């Protein structure tokens, strides 16, 4: 019986700590955010970072999770689906400072050119945007020099975000599929 009481006390303490921590993003925080929105005080934020999509090596950041029966016969790998947890960094070097992670899926959705459907959450882990994210959903014609993808939402500072990302391939290894892509993102929130 004493053991059961200790477990209940520990559980209650943990629950209280989690509740106290949630106050930072709780009702008061949401109310102040809603008031700012109600007053028409939207912000525009411009972000620049690099997306490192690594398919090769011992620890790839993107892996194939599915493909169609004929995908390997397709010049555009039509039907291949990848799951990613890619680092986002300040600079193009893999050792550059980590600012976030791109987590989501992308799949080859075009039979006539290399074109991906991307569904990604860019979760920021550093600085003023820490624990906030933006969501991108759109078509990425990967071999075009510059592509535009829509920002369709966000969390934290970027709650109700909208905007766009202009992306350019910085480096591409066609043998391995590894790529480093520069992102210039304009977010209205």
One Martini backbone bead per residue (centre of mass of N, CA, C, O) as a GRO file, in nm:
protein
  189
    1UNK     BB    1   0.057   0.063  -0.020
    2UNK     BB    2   0.300   0.257  -0.001
    3UNK     BB    3   0.387   0.229  -0.298
    4UNK     BB    4   0.125   0.342  -0.420
    5UNK     BB    5   0.149   0.622  -0.287
    6UNK     BB    6   0.419   0.700  -0.420
    7UNK     BB    7   0.323   0.689  -0.710
    8UNK     BB    8   0.100   0.902  -0.682
    9UNK     BB    9   0.286   1.132  -0.591
   10UNK     BB   10   0.476   1.134  -0.833
   11UNK     BB   11   0.262   1.176  -1.047
   12UNK     BB   12   0.155   1.445  -0.932
   13UNK     BB   13   0.420   1.600  -0.958
   14UNK     BB   14   0.459   1.568  -1.261
   15UNK     BB   15   0.192   1.697  -1.343
   16UNK     BB   16   0.251   1.974  -1.213
   17UNK     BB   17   0.503   2.039  -1.381
   18UNK     BB   18   0.370   2.024  -1.658
   19UNK     BB   19   0.158   2.239  -1.603
   20UNK     BB   20   0.353   2.472  -1.540
   21UNK     BB   21   0.498   2.463  -1.817
   22UNK     BB   22   0.229   2.517  -1.990
   23UNK     BB   23   0.181   2.820  -1.921
   24UNK     BB   24   0.361   2.947  -2.140
   25UNK     BB   25   0.135   2.802  -2.360
   26UNK     BB   26  -0.123   2.892  -2.254
   27UNK     BB   27  -0.398   3.087  -2.227
   28UNK     BB   28  -0.243   3.357  -2.196
   29UNK     BB   29  -0.073   3.329  -2.450
   30UNK     BB   30  -0.310   3.299  -2.648
   31UNK     BB   31  -0.451   3.566  -2.579
   32UNK     BB   32  -0.217   3.755  -2.667
   33UNK     BB   33  -0.211   3.653  -2.955
   34UNK     BB   34  -0.511   3.717  -3.027
   35UNK     BB   35  -0.491   4.019  -2.975
   36UNK     BB   36  -0.282   4.081  -3.190
   37UNK     BB   37  -0.459   3.976  -3.421
   38UNK     BB   38  -0.710   4.162  -3.367
   39UNK     BB   39  -0.515   4.428  -3.416
   40UNK     BB   40  -0.338   4.367  -3.682
   41UNK     BB   41  -0.040   4.240  -3.577
   42UNK     BB   42   0.149   4.153  -3.808
   43UNK     BB   43   0.418   3.958  -3.926
   44UNK     BB   44   0.742   3.967  -4.092
   45UNK     BB   45   0.949   3.688  -4.187
   46UNK     BB   46   1.292   3.625  -4.261
   47UNK     BB   47   1.444   3.326  -4.388
   48UNK     BB   48   1.770   3.150  -4.365
   49UNK     BB   49   1.857   2.823  -4.494
   50UNK     BB   50   1.975   2.478  -4.473
   51UNK     BB   51   1.913   2.174  -4.649
   52UNK     BB   52   1.991   1.829  -4.547
   53UNK     BB   53   1.985   1.562  -4.784
   54UNK     BB   54   2.055   1.229  -4.671
   55UNK     BB   55   2.093   0.899  -4.833
   56UNK     BB   56   2.371   0.831  -4.734
   57UNK     BB   57   2.527   0.613  -4.545
   58UNK     BB   58   2.492   0.532  -4.200
   59UNK     BB   59   2.314   0.828  -4.153
   60UNK     BB   60   2.045   0.898  -4.277
   61UNK     BB   61   1.785   1.160  -4.323
   62UNK     BB   62   1.671   0.978  -4.564
   63UNK     BB   63   1.406   0.739  -4.641
   64UNK     BB   64   1.273   0.471  -4.780
   65UNK     BB   65   0.914   0.358  -4.752
   66UNK     BB   66   0.822   0.362  -5.066
   67UNK     BB   67   0.702   0.189  -5.374
   68UNK     BB   68   0.650   0.114  -5.678
   69UNK     BB   69   0.690  -0.143  -5.895
   70UNK     BB   70   0.805   0.077  -6.139
   71UNK     BB   71   1.013   0.286  -6.029
   72UNK     BB   72   1.296   0.174  -6.140
   73UNK     BB   73   1.193   0.244  -6.451
   74UNK     BB   74   1.191   0.542  -6.380
   75UNK     BB   75   1.341   0.850  -6.452
   76UNK     BB   76   1.168   0.988  -6.186
   77UNK     BB   77   1.081   0.789  -5.957
   78UNK     BB   78   0.795   0.719  -5.970
   79UNK     BB   79   0.654   0.648  -5.638
   80UNK     BB   80   0.851   0.758  -5.438
   81UNK     BB   81   0.896   0.741  -5.074
   82UNK     BB   82   0.999   0.978  -4.824
   83UNK     BB   83   1.165   1.006  -4.510
   84UNK     BB   84   1.234   1.296  -4.297
   85UNK     BB   85   1.534   1.428  -4.089
   86UNK     BB   86   1.651   1.726  -4.154
   87UNK     BB   87   1.888   1.948  -4.141
   88UNK     BB   88   1.912   2.289  -4.028
   89UNK     BB   89   2.121   2.557  -4.140
   90UNK     BB   90   2.302   2.845  -4.174
   91UNK     BB   91   2.486   2.682  -4.361
   92UNK     BB   92   2.613   2.457  -4.609
   93UNK     BB   93   2.758   2.323  -4.397
   94UNK     BB   94   2.727   2.044  -4.199
   95UNK     BB   95   2.877   2.210  -3.945
   96UNK     BB   96   2.678   2.401  -3.913
   97UNK     BB   97   2.448   2.558  -3.747
   98UNK     BB   98   2.177   2.446  -3.580
   99UNK     BB   99   1.811   2.543  -3.628
  100UNK     BB  100   1.683   2.261  -3.738
  101UNK     BB  101   1.406   2.055  -3.870
  102UNK     BB  102   1.309   1.841  -4.138
  103UNK     BB  103   0.979   1.699  -4.118
  104UNK     BB  104   0.880   1.430  -4.343
  105UNK     BB  105   0.747   1.410  -4.676
  106UNK     BB  106   0.850   1.272  -5.001
  107UNK     BB  107   0.743   1.252  -5.352
  108UNK     BB  108   0.721   1.114  -5.659
  109UNK     BB  109   0.473   1.299  -5.885
  110UNK     BB  110   0.632   1.270  -6.172
  111UNK     BB  111   0.671   1.150  -6.513
  112UNK     BB  112   0.830   1.402  -6.681
  113UNK     BB  113   0.974   1.489  -6.407
  114UNK     BB  114   1.148   1.607  -6.138
  115UNK     BB  115   0.885   1.572  -5.893
  116UNK     BB  116   0.774   1.688  -5.578
  117UNK     BB  117   0.594   1.607  -5.294
  118UNK     BB  118   0.573   1.828  -5.012
  119UNK     BB  119   0.568   1.738  -4.651
  120UNK     BB  120   0.669   1.987  -4.416
  121UNK     BB  121   0.838   2.039  -4.105
  122UNK     BB  122   0.985   2.329  -3.958
  123UNK     BB  123   1.182   2.288  -3.678
  124UNK     BB  124   1.287   2.499  -3.429
  125UNK     BB  125   1.596   2.505  -3.193
  126UNK     BB  126   1.673   2.822  -3.216
  127UNK     BB  127   1.620   3.093  -3.061
  128UNK     BB  128   1.332   3.282  -3.117
  129UNK     BB  129   1.210   3.003  -3.277
  130UNK     BB  130   1.193   2.812  -3.063
  131UNK     BB  131   0.937   2.572  -3.093
  132UNK     BB  132   0.884   2.642  -3.385
  133UNK     BB  133   0.681   2.629  -3.695
  134UNK     BB  134   0.667   2.525  -4.039
  135UNK     BB  135   0.450   2.461  -4.320
  136UNK     BB  136   0.497   2.253  -4.611
  137UNK     BB  137   0.301   2.245  -4.928
  138UNK     BB  138   0.423   2.099  -5.237
  139UNK     BB  139   0.576   2.162  -5.541
  140UNK     BB  140   0.903   2.015  -5.658
  141UNK     BB  141   1.101   2.108  -5.926
  142UNK     BB  142   1.420   2.006  -5.872
  143UNK     BB  143   1.569   2.116  -6.158
  144UNK     BB  144   1.509   2.387  -6.097
  145UNK     BB  145   1.674   2.663  -5.999
  146UNK     BB  146   1.388   2.782  -5.899
  147UNK     BB  147   1.162   2.752  -5.622
  148UNK     BB  148   0.811   2.740  -5.511
  149UNK     BB  149   0.674   2.730  -5.179
  150UNK     BB  150   0.424   2.685  -4.955
  151UNK     BB  151   0.304   2.835  -4.668
  152UNK     BB  152   0.037   2.679  -4.449
  153UNK     BB  153   0.180   2.703  -4.156
  154UNK     BB  154   0.196   2.695  -3.781
  155UNK     BB  155   0.385   2.745  -3.477
  156UNK     BB  156   0.382   2.948  -3.234
  157UNK     BB  157   0.499   3.223  -3.371
  158UNK     BB  158   0.364   3.076  -3.650
  159UNK     BB  159   0.080   3.109  -3.612
  160UNK     BB  160  -0.100   3.118  -3.901
  161UNK     BB  161   0.078   3.081  -4.131
  162UNK     BB  162   0.212   3.248  -4.426
  163UNK     BB  163   0.367   3.184  -4.756
  164UNK     BB  164   0.713   3.150  -4.879
  165UNK     BB  165   0.953   2.949  -5.072
  166UNK     BB  166   1.279   2.993  -5.187
  167UNK     BB  167   1.458   2.753  -5.387
  168UNK     BB  168   1.805   2.622  -5.397
  169UNK     BB  169   2.048   2.442  -5.526
  170UNK     BB  170   2.372   2.404  -5.398
  171UNK     BB  171   2.393   2.075  -5.382
  172UNK     BB  172   2.457   1.776  -5.597
  173UNK     BB  173   2.442   1.413  -5.579
  174UNK     BB  174   2.361   1.188  -5.825
  175UNK     BB  175   2.469   0.917  -5.703
  176UNK     BB  176   2.323   0.953  -5.399
  177UNK     BB  177   2.107   1.215  -5.357
  178UNK     BB  178   2.248   1.432  -5.225
  179UNK     BB  179   2.143   1.749  -5.061
  180UNK     BB  180   2.171   2.112  -5.083
  181UNK     BB  181   1.934   2.363  -4.968
  182UNK     BB  182   1.820   2.679  -5.024
  183UNK     BB  183   1.632   2.892  -4.796
  184UNK     BB  184   1.377   3.144  -4.866
  185UNK     BB  185   1.163   3.282  -4.617
  186UNK     BB  186   0.825   3.405  -4.609
  187UNK     BB  187   0.647   3.516  -4.312
  188UNK     BB  188   0.312   3.537  -4.208
  189UNK     BB  189   0.196   3.612  -3.842
   0.00000   0.00000   0.00000
